[in-house]
Amino acid sequence: MQKKIIWCSDSSDIPTGYTNQTIYILRALAAKYQTFLLGHQYNGSEKQATTPMGVEPWIQIPGNYQGGTINYYISRIRPDVVAWLCDPFAIDDGSPWIPKKRKEWVQWGNPKTIFYFPMDSDDVYAGMEETLSAVDYRVAMSKFGQAKLKKETGLDSLYIPHCVDTNLFYPLTEEQCNGIKKANHLDGKFVIGMVGRNQSRKNPQRLLYILKEFFDRHDDAYAFFHCDPYDPMQVSGGRTNMHVHCKELGLNDHAPAKPECPRCRVKFSNVPFFTGIPQNQLNNIYNMFDVHAMSTTGEGFGITTIEAMSCGIPNITTDYTTAQELLMDNGTCGIPVKWNTFINGGYNTKRVLPDEKAFLDGLEVLYSNKLLREQYGRVGREKVLKYYSLNVVLPKWLELFDEVLNKEMIRCVV
């Protein structure tokens, strides 16, 4: 009889990083096991999953990560494994939920459990240790997270990084890149790009202040933000949006920005946060950039960082959590920018703010040295092919699930 897996993460029809990785992983697992996705934010009927790529080989089921919904599906499906890809607080909210529920799951076959977890700050927040200590296999998505969890709690974990489809994200020719710039009213410009959700943790507003000073120095520098300027999760909230903010800062003459206006220095893709765009179109956006910049306050991994690397684009980002392992380990492919202050975010986590002068200095280095940008681009692409491609990462997931499902139970080991 075919073994069964329930994977709990973001729904496969919304544009998030967890969705991105879920699709990659489940395509691999569903070729061998009967697979179900309990999709957060999915409220439809139980059905064959669909993504922008078409019909997928797993079943999408509605509900949430905890409470009666997951109990219902465990009792009905009788899975051999239940796995989560999410923040531990998303299911526990500070209370040790998994340890309590595992006692109930014994009557339905006592499925083995896997938790694929991020650490996007320098903290182990309330409930995190309790949750992760209660599962059978812990999998860190970053070396930072693996080492931090061990240091703070003594808990071991496996390490499997996020991955990227290098056949969908790849460098275009200089002629093609210039053509994309021209189509977006950026012909002959130095383009600083940002791909990421317009939300407080990504903090793209911080980048706007840095860009204002950089643009004062360089008339040929422009920015392109692939995000939703009206995202309800943005820092400003209320009646303000990024279009208004850009105009208030003097970056743009219009709100909303007019792409064809030369005095609108920050262009937007205006993608709605809940839809996203096909990945081949996103590849074009990355290839339009000279630099990919993120003023993030902390990343659990950094999917857009490796997507930019896969496209041969250098990165500049806040030197926190995973920046060193992505940009510096095994070859330099970008600039990690030191941070100089922090604020306390949700669950009392430390959210850092990059040093604006250091960020500007990094942009100056990349602006003035095309050969360095090209070198970083080549190294980044090589690193993705070697460490973060589907061909390298997905076999690790198959190996793990084969072990969990077909071998004697062992606890997490490094």
Secondary structure, DSSP 8 states (H G I E B T S, - for coil): ---EEEEEEE-TTS--HHHHHHHHHHHHHHTTSEEEEEEET--S-SEEEEETTEEEEEEEE-S-SSHHHHHHHHHHH--SEEEEES-THHHHTTS-HHHHHHHHHGGGT--EEEEEE---SS---TTHHHHHHTSSEEEESSHHHHHHHHHHH----EE----B-TTTS----HHHHHHHHHHTT-TT-EEEEEES-SSTTT-HHHHHHHHHHHHHH-TTEEEEEES-TT-TTSSS-TT--HHHHHHHTTS-SSSS--TT-TT--EEE----TTT---HHHHHHHHHH-SEEEE--S--SS-HHHHHHHHTT--EEEESSTTHHHHHTTTS--EEEE-EEEEEE-GGG-EEEEE-HHHHHHHHHHHHH-HHHHHHHHHHHHHHIIIIIBHHHHHHHHHHHHHHHHHS-------
